[in-house]
Amino acid sequence: MALMLEYEAVCSRSAHRAAAGLTLKQVGIFLDSIAALVEPVETHCLWPPQLRDPGDEMVLEAAVNGQAQAIVTFNIRDCGAAAAQFGVDLLLPRAALASLKG
């Protein structure tokens, strides 16, 4: 739940909406769609914080505890070394979409 609230806060920022070309209503539809698709993951912080931003830390914890193969983000610079320590790849959105196309 906390991570979904973080996504809502970040995606609703005017700069992010402008970059994506989305209205606040469209962001709401996007977030509702994501919420309908996710598998809840219990996080257990078993290590000291690895990242500067607590929001990024939540993403890393969810990925590790959910045994995700990758985190899809524009924020590779802030997450790179920590994610790699846990065997989690970082992908830019365009790379993640390209991998889905096969």
HUBEL-V16225 format. One record per residue. N is the residue number from 1. RES is the residue in one small letter. PHI is phi in whole degrees, 0 to 359 (999 if undefined). Layout:
# HUBEL-V16225
<<N:RES:PHI> <N:RES:PHI>>
This chain:
# HUBEL-V16225
<<1:m:999> <2:a:298> <3:l:292> <4:m:295> <5:l:294> <6:e:296> <7:y:301> <8:e:300> <9:a:298> <10:v:290> <11:c:294> <12:s:275> <13:r:299> <14:s:301> <15:a:295> <16:h:288> <17:r:296> <18:a:296> <19:a:297> <20:a:272> <21:g:70> <22:l:244> <23:t:276> <24:l:299> <25:k:296> <26:q:295> <27:v:298> <28:g:300> <29:i:296> <30:f:301> <31:l:295> <32:d:298> <33:s:294> <34:i:298> <35:a:300> <36:a:287> <37:l:261> <38:v:288> <39:e:256> <40:p:300> <41:v:231> <42:e:283> <43:t:256> <44:h:230> <45:c:287> <46:l:257> <47:w:218> <48:p:292> <49:p:309> <50:q:257> <51:l:235> <52:r:290> <53:d:263> <54:p:301> <55:g:294> <56:d:293> <57:e:298> <58:m:298> <59:v:296> <60:l:298> <61:e:300> <62:a:296> <63:a:295> <64:v:292> <65:n:292> <66:g:270> <67:q:56> <68:a:288> <69:q:280> <70:a:207> <71:i:249> <72:v:260> <73:t:201> <74:f:272> <75:n:262> <76:i:295> <77:r:302> <78:d:277> <79:c:247> <80:g:312> <81:a:293> <82:a:294> <83:a:298> <84:a:298> <85:q:300> <86:f:258> <87:g:74> <88:v:256> <89:d:285> <90:l:245> <91:l:233> <92:l:291> <93:p:307> <94:r:295> <95:a:291> <96:a:296> <97:l:295> <98:a:297> <99:s:291> <100:l:288> <101:k:287> <102:g:76>>
